[in-house]
Amino acid sequence: MAFTLVIGGARSGKSAYASRIAEAHARETGVCPTMIVTAEALDAEMAERIAAHRADRGETWSTVEAPRALAQAVTALEGADVAVLDCVTLWLSNHLLDDADLALEVSGLVLALSLTPAQVVVVTNEVGQGVVPDNALARQFRDEAGRANQVLAAAAERVVLVTAGLPLTLKP
């Protein structure tokens, strides 16, 4: 099944929009939606963010933690499943810090997304519209995220840009 890519800046409303898509699909099919998360609680502030996101979703969602093994998490989904993958840029950051082959990781994720029978909504950050970062690692992250977003957008059936909570369909 083809997937939907939801892209936007920080606090743009992209995760909430992706969740609404999944919840609507779950109501139609009678399934419990799944949130595939890539964040890791490496400090107290991130732990608070994760707890707030979990509380916002409520108890009707199941959660799969996949900070690195994202393709495997997608592959484990079944045909009736609906999932939100949140988010690609944190996943890329995890792999970047591990010095992984990011192009290989992204191609593996795209393959898993293209083969899964589940309905998947993929969330990613648009990071290329701001200032040029002042250090090499941040510039590398921005460049890798931009490349990954282009690959994902090309493979997605639907691409939606969310700004200020407002969705704008870019594809089809």
Summary of the structure (lengths in Angstrom):
residues: 172
radius of gyration: 15.2
end to end distance: 15.5
largest distance: 48.2
contacts: 523
relative contact order: 0.23
helix: 47%
strand: 22%
